[in-house]
Amino acid sequence: MSVDETESIRRWMVATINAERGPREVLEERHGQVWDTAQMQEDFEPIGFMAPFIVVRRRSDGKKGSLMFQGHPRYYFGFEPDNG
């Protein structure tokens, strides 16, 4: 069984994001562009996730990267392209 060395920090991030969750407008002020689930699926192909991150491939150019998300309401934000 492998050990997930990111689990404790990810759990903290999930708790923080969901404790401070807000309406879309607040997320847009903090993070720029925000997607609901349908919009995210239009712009990105989901590849995998480990909350609060989802790995995606941007449909417009095939660029792989990650988004963060809050639980409820479910919004995605903060696209970071993979530099690898």
C-alpha positions as CSV (number, residue, x, y, z in Angstrom):
1,M,0.0,0.0,0.0
2,S,1.5,3.4,-1.0
3,V,1.5,6.4,1.2
4,D,0.0,9.6,-0.1
5,E,2.4,12.3,1.2
6,T,0.0,15.1,0.0
7,E,-3.0,13.8,1.9
8,S,-2.7,16.0,5.1
9,I,-2.1,19.2,3.1
10,R,-4.9,18.4,0.7
11,R,-7.3,17.7,3.6
12,W,-6.4,21.1,5.0
13,M,-6.9,22.8,1.7
14,V,-10.3,21.1,1.2
15,A,-11.4,22.2,4.7
16,T,-10.2,25.8,4.1
17,I,-11.8,26.1,0.6
18,N,-15.1,24.7,1.8
19,A,-15.1,26.8,5.0
20,E,-14.6,30.0,2.9
21,R,-16.8,28.9,0.0
22,G,-18.9,31.6,-1.4
23,P,-21.0,32.6,-4.3
24,R,-19.5,32.6,-7.8
25,E,-18.8,36.4,-7.7
26,V,-16.6,36.1,-4.7
27,L,-14.6,33.2,-6.3
28,E,-14.2,35.3,-9.5
29,E,-12.8,38.2,-7.4
30,R,-10.3,35.9,-5.7
31,H,-9.3,33.6,-8.6
32,G,-10.4,35.1,-11.9
33,Q,-12.3,32.8,-14.3
34,V,-14.7,30.3,-12.6
35,W,-16.5,27.3,-14.2
36,D,-19.5,25.4,-13.0
37,T,-19.5,21.6,-13.9
38,A,-21.1,21.9,-17.3
39,Q,-18.8,24.8,-18.3
40,M,-15.7,23.0,-17.0
41,Q,-16.6,20.0,-19.1
42,E,-17.1,22.2,-22.2
43,D,-13.6,23.8,-21.8
44,F,-11.7,20.8,-20.3
45,E,-11.5,17.1,-20.4
46,P,-11.3,15.7,-16.8
47,I,-8.5,13.2,-16.4
48,G,-8.4,12.5,-12.6
49,F,-8.7,14.2,-9.3
50,M,-7.5,14.3,-5.7
51,A,-9.5,16.9,-3.9
52,P,-9.3,19.9,-4.0
53,F,-7.5,19.4,-7.4
54,I,-8.7,18.0,-10.7
55,V,-6.3,17.2,-13.5
56,V,-7.6,18.3,-16.9
57,R,-6.8,18.7,-20.5
58,R,-7.8,22.0,-22.0
59,R,-9.9,21.3,-25.1
60,S,-8.9,24.4,-27.0
61,D,-5.2,23.5,-27.2
62,G,-4.7,20.1,-25.6
63,K,-2.7,21.6,-22.7
64,K,-2.7,19.5,-19.6
65,G,-3.0,21.2,-16.2
66,S,-5.0,21.4,-13.0
67,L,-8.0,23.3,-11.5
68,M,-9.0,23.6,-7.9
69,F,-12.6,23.1,-6.8
70,Q,-14.9,23.7,-3.9
71,G,-17.5,21.2,-2.9
72,H,-20.9,23.0,-2.8
73,P,-21.8,24.7,-4.8
74,R,-19.3,23.0,-7.1
75,Y,-17.2,25.5,-8.9
76,Y,-13.8,25.1,-10.5
77,F,-11.1,27.8,-10.6
78,G,-7.4,28.6,-10.8
79,F,-6.3,26.8,-14.0
80,E,-2.6,26.1,-13.8
81,P,-1.0,24.6,-16.9
82,D,1.5,21.8,-16.5
83,N,5.0,23.0,-17.2
84,G,6.4,19.5,-17.6
